[in-house]
Amino acid sequence: MPGLLRTVAARSSTVLRGYTITQKASIYTRPPKDTIGAFETAVGMGLFSLAILGPSGWILAHLEDYKKRE
């Protein structure tokens, strides 16, 4: 019985879904229009690291305050 249900489900799923739409990725193989300099790279990496490590650093710095029950 499970084999029959699996066969019916496999055949009817394509009918119920209808036509599938094929999507194409827009990948460009040209070089970039503007180059990113060292300063922009350093600022971007600094801000990303601050955004990721900042909250965890704040929590670790104030860990004793969180342990107190008031």
Beta strands, then each sheet from edge to edge (+ up, - down):
end
